[in-house]
Amino acid sequence: MDVATTTQAIGAATPAAAATGISADFEMFLKMLTVQMQNQDPLNPVDSTDYATQLATFSGVEQAVMTNDLLKALSAQLTSGGLADMAAWVGKQARAATPAYFTGQPVTLAPNPAALADHAEIIVRNERGVEVQRFDVPISAEPVEWAGVGTGGYPFADGLYSFELISSLEGEVLTQDAVEVYSTVTEVRAQAGETILILKGGVAVAATQVSALRDPVS
């Protein structure tokens, strides 16, 4: 019996056990090697270099599996540790380019107009994407408070609103970007190896997309 036939026969008999054995205990390789030697053709014995190749291959597989297991364990530890650290973010206000949940209280916007712009305005859209308001803002990175009040002085309905900043120069649009807003963090989750923040109104954003954090405004 040649090397390939022996290996395939053993692997076909117990594929799951073989894979588990290699990752858990290198003795599985020794058992396979013993079976191979017992079943080889005396008139055509396996060359010693083939044994050396098998040894290197199985050793490499074992090391690769162990490395993957260690990386998974390390990733899990880092994620859980980061989650515990970021639990302190709950109740804070995070700044990110996401929709904001309006409940009658002013929403802090953080527009960043293009430096060369001579005019900047913010477009407000409701959950359906319909424009409900637009207003001019200074060519400055200073925060802006959106009161959520319409032309007639009536407040907009509660719900999610998105904000878009248009920077222009002499009537030509330079940039058109989502505006970052401050929203209260209500939950921190570990999802697919990433830390996700749940903001007021159910908006989800990756922690890596948060550009600022502050205490809630009283």
Buried (B, 14 or more C-beta within 10 A) or exposed (E): BBBEEBBEEBEEEEEEEBBEBBBEEEEBBEEBBEBBEEEBEEEEEBEEEEBEEBEEEBEEBBEEBEEEEEEEEEEEEEBEEBBEEBEEBEEBBBBBBBBBBBEEEEBBBBBBBBEEBEBBBBBBBBEEEEEBBEEEBEBEEEBBEBEBEEEEEEEBEEBBBBBBBBBBEEEEEBBEBEBBBBBBBBEBEBEEEEBBBBBBBEBEBEBEBBEEBEEEEE
